[in-house]
Amino acid sequence: MKPKFISISETIVEQIKSGELQPGDQIPSENELIRDFRVSNTTARKSLLDLESKGWAKRIKGKGTYVLNRTPDHHLVRTLGSIYATRRGFHESLIAEGFQPRNLVLEKTILQDGISSEIGGRHFIIEGPVLKIHQLRYADEEIIKDELKYISLTLCPNINRLPTEISYFKVYEKSYHLKIEEVKQTLSTDIVQPDSPDNNFELPRATAMFILDSAVVCTESKVVEIERSYYRGDKYKFAIIANPDYNDHGLSES
């Protein structure tokens, strides 16, 4: 008869293989395993250590244990509709999946005249001044996302002083006490050619891209953020879930 901690770790591995737990998702904590499987804290701890030793998970000190990305081509799965993934943000999500993230800021400036964008047939406007951030996102020294973000400095004064690897969505809620009412998103595709001005990925061949346009709307229909990002189609997969707590409005990483 196999030890109890092995049975628990194998149960979690099956959840990972079935897709119930995705790369970057948090694995139940020691206390949760103790409660759900009615085992000692020693057995629960051994289960998590077994998962980590076999390469299924990684413990991040002070945060928990997360599912590693073990896909052969290292596809990154991003879920639209997950408020948990949205709050965690891009940088922290990559760390949780076992990648080394890095940002290269191409432009960080303040626009006095504001910005507008049409997303899903609706027009979204941020009155000036607006913080513009254009940055490339890396995973293990490979560019995987070209991100252009506009943020209201009226709603978020001095946010331009913060580092760009933060989860802005979390900052809106915790630092500026904004209540997010809606996140409107559209996902489209395009082919980026090597000589295209949109090719910031340093790719020598035509490459399919996901294009995510989004607007973050808070109380009184005030737009706090507009984003347009390119994701490498050969590195990303997108999933969609309904989130009744957020009125089924799609949410993604910020």
C-alpha positions as CSV (number, residue, x, y, z in Angstrom):
1,M,0.0,0.0,0.0
2,K,1.4,3.4,-1.0
3,P,2.0,6.1,1.5
4,K,-0.8,8.6,2.0
5,F,1.3,11.6,0.9
6,I,2.0,9.8,-2.5
7,S,-1.8,9.2,-3.0
8,I,-2.4,12.9,-2.3
9,S,0.3,14.1,-4.7
10,E,-0.9,11.7,-7.4
11,T,-4.5,13.1,-7.0
12,I,-3.1,16.6,-7.6
13,V,-1.1,15.4,-10.6
14,E,-4.3,14.0,-12.1
15,Q,-5.9,17.4,-11.6
16,I,-3.0,19.0,-13.4
17,K,-3.1,16.5,-16.3
18,S,-6.9,16.9,-16.7
19,G,-6.6,20.7,-16.9
20,E,-8.5,21.3,-13.7
21,L,-5.3,22.9,-12.4
22,Q,-3.5,25.1,-15.0
23,P,0.1,26.2,-15.1
24,G,0.4,29.1,-12.7
25,D,-2.6,28.0,-10.5
26,Q,-2.0,27.7,-6.8
27,I,-2.0,24.2,-5.4
28,P,-4.0,23.7,-2.1
29,S,-2.0,24.8,0.9
30,E,-0.9,22.5,3.8
31,N,-3.9,23.6,5.8
32,E,-6.2,22.9,3.0
33,L,-4.7,19.4,2.4
34,I,-5.0,18.7,6.1
35,R,-8.7,19.7,6.1
36,D,-9.6,18.0,2.7
37,F,-7.7,14.7,3.2
38,R,-7.8,14.6,7.0
39,V,-4.1,14.0,7.3
40,S,-1.3,15.4,9.6
41,N,0.7,18.5,8.7
42,T,3.7,16.2,8.1
43,T,1.8,14.2,5.5
44,A,0.5,17.4,3.8
45,R,4.0,18.9,3.7
46,K,5.4,15.7,2.2
47,S,2.7,15.8,-0.5
48,L,3.8,19.3,-1.6
49,L,7.5,18.4,-1.4
50,D,6.8,15.3,-3.6
51,L,5.0,17.5,-6.2
52,E,8.0,19.9,-6.2
53,S,10.6,17.2,-6.4
54,K,8.9,15.6,-9.4
55,G,8.8,18.9,-11.3
56,W,5.0,19.5,-11.1
57,A,5.1,22.5,-8.9
58,K,7.2,25.2,-7.4
59,R,7.1,26.8,-3.9
60,I,7.3,30.5,-3.8
61,K,8.3,31.7,-0.3
62,G,5.5,33.6,1.4
63,K,3.0,32.9,-1.4
64,G,2.4,29.2,-1.8
65,T,3.0,26.3,-4.2
66,Y,2.1,26.8,-7.9
67,V,1.7,24.5,-10.9
68,L,4.7,24.7,-13.2
69,N,4.4,25.0,-17.0
70,R,5.4,21.5,-18.3
71,T,4.0,21.8,-21.9
72,P,6.5,20.6,-24.5
73,D,6.5,24.0,-26.3
74,H,5.9,26.1,-23.2
75,H,2.6,27.4,-24.4
76,L,1.2,29.9,-21.9
77,V,-2.5,29.5,-21.2
78,R,-4.2,32.8,-20.2
79,T,-7.8,32.7,-19.0
80,L,-10.2,35.5,-19.8
81,G,-12.8,35.8,-17.0
82,S,-10.5,34.9,-14.1
83,I,-10.4,37.7,-11.5
84,Y,-7.7,35.8,-9.7
85,A,-5.4,35.8,-12.8
86,T,-6.2,39.5,-13.3
87,R,-5.2,40.6,-9.9
88,R,-2.0,38.5,-9.9
89,G,-0.8,40.2,-13.1
90,F,1.6,39.2,-15.9
91,H,4.9,39.3,-14.0
92,E,3.8,37.3,-11.0
93,S,2.0,34.8,-13.3
94,L,5.2,34.0,-15.1
95,I,7.1,33.5,-11.9
96,A,4.4,31.1,-10.7
97,E,4.7,29.0,-13.9
98,G,8.5,28.8,-13.5
99,F,9.6,31.4,-16.0
100,Q,12.0,34.3,-15.4
101,P,10.2,37.5,-16.3
102,R,11.8,40.7,-17.5
103,N,10.4,44.0,-18.9
104,L,12.0,46.3,-21.5
105,V,10.3,49.7,-21.4
106,L,10.2,51.3,-24.8
107,E,8.3,54.4,-23.8
108,K,6.9,55.8,-20.6
109,T,5.5,59.3,-20.9
110,I,2.6,61.5,-19.9
111,L,0.0,62.6,-22.4
112,Q,-1.9,65.8,-21.6
113,D,-4.6,65.4,-24.2
114,G,-6.0,62.0,-23.2
115,I,-6.8,58.9,-25.3
116,S,-9.8,57.1,-26.8
117,S,-10.4,53.6,-28.2
118,E,-13.2,51.6,-29.7
119,I,-13.5,48.2,-28.2
120,G,-16.3,45.8,-29.1
121,G,-18.4,48.5,-30.8
122,R,-18.1,50.8,-27.8
123,H,-16.1,54.0,-27.4
124,F,-13.9,54.4,-24.3
125,I,-12.2,57.7,-23.4
126,I,-9.6,58.6,-20.7
127,E,-9.4,62.4,-20.2
128,G,-5.9,63.8,-19.8
129,P,-3.4,63.6,-18.2
130,V,-2.8,60.0,-19.2
131,L,0.3,57.8,-18.4
132,K,1.4,55.9,-21.6
133,I,3.5,52.8,-21.1
134,H,4.9,50.7,-24.0
135,Q,6.9,47.7,-22.9
136,L,8.1,44.4,-24.1
137,R,7.5,41.4,-21.8
138,Y,10.0,38.6,-21.7
139,A,9.9,35.0,-20.4
140,D,13.3,33.4,-20.1
141,E,14.9,36.0,-22.3
142,E,12.3,35.6,-25.1
143,I,9.9,38.4,-26.0
144,I,6.3,37.0,-25.7
145,K,4.2,40.1,-25.3
146,D,4.2,43.6,-26.7
147,E,2.1,45.7,-24.3
148,L,0.8,49.3,-24.8
149,K,-1.1,50.6,-21.8
150,Y,-2.8,54.0,-21.0
151,I,-3.7,54.8,-17.4
152,S,-5.7,57.8,-16.0
153,L,-3.5,60.0,-13.9
154,T,-6.6,61.8,-12.7
155,L,-7.9,58.5,-11.0
156,C,-4.4,57.3,-10.2
157,P,-2.1,60.3,-9.4
158,N,1.6,59.5,-9.3
159,I,1.1,55.9,-10.5
160,N,3.9,56.8,-13.0
161,R,6.4,56.6,-10.1
162,L,5.7,52.8,-9.7
163,P,7.7,50.1,-11.4
164,T,6.1,48.7,-14.5
165,E,6.2,45.0,-13.5
166,I,3.5,45.5,-10.9
167,S,-0.1,44.2,-11.2
168,Y,-1.8,47.5,-12.1
169,F,-5.2,46.0,-11.5
170,K,-4.2,45.2,-7.9
171,V,-2.9,48.7,-7.5
172,Y,-6.1,50.3,-8.7
173,E,-8.0,48.3,-6.1
174,K,-5.7,48.5,-3.1
175,S,-3.8,51.7,-3.5
176,Y,-6.4,53.9,-5.2
177,H,-9.5,52.2,-3.7
178,L,-11.2,52.0,-7.1
179,K,-14.1,49.7,-7.5
180,I,-13.8,48.0,-10.9
181,E,-17.3,47.7,-12.4
182,E,-16.4,46.2,-15.8
183,V,-13.5,45.0,-18.0
184,K,-14.4,45.1,-21.7
185,Q,-12.2,43.0,-24.0
186,T,-11.9,41.8,-27.5
187,L,-9.5,39.2,-28.8
188,S,-8.5,39.2,-32.5
189,T,-5.7,37.8,-34.6
190,D,-3.2,39.1,-37.2
191,I,-0.1,38.1,-39.0
192,V,3.0,40.2,-38.2
193,Q,5.5,40.4,-41.0
194,P,9.3,40.6,-40.2
195,D,9.5,44.1,-41.8
196,S,6.3,45.4,-40.1
197,P,6.6,48.4,-37.8
198,D,4.5,46.3,-35.3
199,N,7.2,43.6,-35.2
200,N,8.9,44.4,-31.9
201,F,9.5,40.7,-31.3
202,E,12.7,40.5,-33.4
203,L,11.1,37.6,-35.3
204,P,12.7,36.8,-38.7
205,R,9.5,35.2,-40.2
206,A,5.8,36.0,-40.4
207,T,4.2,35.1,-37.1
208,A,0.6,34.9,-36.0
209,M,-0.4,37.2,-33.1
210,F,-3.3,37.4,-30.7
211,I,-4.3,41.1,-30.2
212,L,-6.1,41.9,-26.9
213,D,-7.8,45.2,-26.7
214,S,-9.3,46.0,-23.2
215,A,-10.7,48.8,-21.2
216,V,-11.0,48.8,-17.4
217,V,-14.0,50.8,-16.1
218,C,-14.7,51.7,-12.5
219,T,-17.5,53.5,-10.7
220,E,-19.5,56.1,-12.6
221,S,-18.3,54.7,-15.9
222,K,-14.9,56.3,-15.5
223,V,-12.2,54.5,-17.6
224,V,-9.0,54.0,-15.6
225,E,-7.1,51.9,-18.2
226,I,-7.0,51.2,-21.9
227,E,-4.7,48.5,-23.3
228,R,-3.7,47.0,-26.6
229,S,-1.3,44.1,-26.5
230,Y,0.2,41.7,-29.0
231,Y,0.8,38.1,-27.8
232,R,2.8,35.6,-29.8
233,G,0.5,33.1,-31.3
234,D,3.1,30.3,-31.2
235,K,3.5,30.8,-27.4
236,Y,0.0,31.5,-26.2
237,K,-3.4,29.8,-25.8
238,F,-6.4,31.6,-24.5
239,A,-9.3,30.1,-22.5
240,I,-12.5,31.8,-21.4
241,I,-14.6,31.3,-18.3
242,A,-17.7,33.0,-17.1
243,N,-17.4,34.8,-13.8
244,P,-20.8,35.5,-12.3
245,D,-19.2,37.7,-9.5
246,Y,-18.2,40.1,-12.2
247,N,-21.4,40.0,-14.2
248,D,-19.7,37.8,-16.8
249,H,-17.4,40.5,-18.0
250,G,-14.2,39.1,-19.3
251,L,-11.1,39.8,-17.3
252,S,-7.4,39.2,-18.1
253,E,-4.0,40.0,-16.7
254,S,-3.2,43.6,-16.1
